[in-house]
Amino acid sequence: NGEQRKVEDLRLGDLVLVFNHETGKLDVAPIIFITHEQEEAEPVDVVTLTFDNDSVLRIAGDHALFDRTLNRYVILNSENATSYLGHAFAVLGENGISNVHLIDVCAQIETVRIFCPVSAFHMNLFAEWILTMPTFPFDIQGLYNIFDLDDSMRYDEKRKAEDIEKYGLFSFEEFH
């Protein structure tokens, strides 16, 4: 409904705004879990990302953002965020998805609680209007950028079909 909430106020089942890479359109999906939710505050690297539209996004540890320059999700953290200075990132504005450029990075150790919500089906969501995807305490690098995307951030259907032909496509039961 357009209501904005602090990440710590999100609950399982809340509907959040997501980007559907299958359709290339905005969508909504429920929060299916929130990693780190039960953990206490601890000292972590907090990276403050400043964009050329004056928006600021604070991330703790590693976090993925949709990089329009590279046309894929990239994982940013205190060690590599400055290498993305000048890159365009996907931001939601009044006229849909557009670009916002990273212009400053500041990292410091802070004692914070971490909240990392994950949406059903798409895993992504918008934080401070920036398209993000959480990282996890376990290695799931294979879930990022599964298929190549076209310029509209939709799955490239031709290349997706080629990948499925080559590698197969598994149901959850088969994958499990």
Number of C-alpha atoms within 10 A of each C-alpha: 7 6 5 12 11 9 13 13 9 17 15 13 13 13 17 23 19 23 23 20 19 13 12 15 14 14 15 18 21 20 20 17 15 19 16 15 14 10 10 10 12 12 12 15 19 20 24 19 20 19 22 14 12 10 14 18 14 16 21 23 18 20 19 19 22 22 23 21 14 11 18 20 20 21 20 21 20 19 12 12 20 17 10 18 16 15 16 21 26 24 24 18 12 6 6 10 19 14 19 23 21 23 17 16 21 13 19 13 14 14 13 14 16 21 19 19 26 23 24 17 13 17 21 25 26 17 21 16 17 23 22 25 25 22 21 14 9 6 8 9 11 7 9 16 14 12 18 16 19 15 10 14 21 17 21 16 14 9 14 15 15 11 15 12 10 9 9 9 12 10 7 7 6 7 7 6
